[in-house]
């Protein structure tokens, strides 16, 4: 069977896997953004705390992805949960680092001016510092998204959702019927999703 014939025959299954993978990446990046920015906001004013937060996230990031997924299995078992937890942990570093850098690089004169206008600490954070830091924070989110998109395929090893199963099931039966089609379909699907997420 040719590639397009494989796509037609497995359209429903591939569409479901495509949407499932997109949902997993979106949820992981959303969770990592919420956690990472909370950590960045809590630590950016204190250099040693900022260094501790970045260093801790860096340690997690240095663990090989397959090993991290393996470490999740005894705790969470197989399925969606270990995949989501591992991917969220991987996405934290660029968000925490860029959040701290962005917030720390806001011009102190802007903060002093806001304070002189009677703004409190929360108002300064939400109306001055976060808007000015947003371009740097957004870069961290984009990096985290692409990182999650790439590593997410490995979640198939812990029965995670999405297109990774197409790739690894094809590799496991390489040389068999439609094995190459499955690999290409999974890979192309992830590439298309990566481009869509980056554009968004």
C-alpha positions, 0 to 999 in steps of 0.5 A: 500500500502506498503512503496516501492509501495508508492515510486514507485507510487509517484516517480516523485513527491518525486524526485521533492520534494527531488531536491527542498529541496536540492536546498533550503538548498544549496541556503540558506547556500550559501547566509548565507556563503556570508553574514556571512563571509562578516560580519566576515571580517568586524568585526573581527579586532574590538572586540566590533563590533565582539561581536555585530555581534555575539550577533545580530545573537544569538538573531535571533537564539533564536527565535523559528523556527515556530515563525520566519517562522510566522513572515516572512508571513506578510512581504513576504507572503507564498511560497519560499521567507519566507522559504529562508529568515528565513533559511538564518537567522538561518544559519548565527550564526555558520558562523559568529561566526566561521568566527570571531573565525577563523580569530581572531585566526590566528597567529599574527606572520604570519600576521607580516611576510606577512606584512614584505614581502610587502603584503597589507591588502587585500592580507594578508586577502586572502592569509594568514588569510582566508586560515589559518582560513578555517578549522574553517570556514568550521566547521561553514558552516557544522553546518549551513548546518545541522541546515538548513537541519533540520529546513527546514522541518518546511518551509512546514507551510509557503508553503515552498518547499520540503520534509517537506510537505510530513511529515506534510501532513502525520501527518495531516491525520495520520491513513489515507491511506498512511499517514505513508508512506508519513511521512517516505518518507519525513523523510528518504529523509531529512536524506539522503540529510543531509548525502550527504551534510555533505559528500560534 
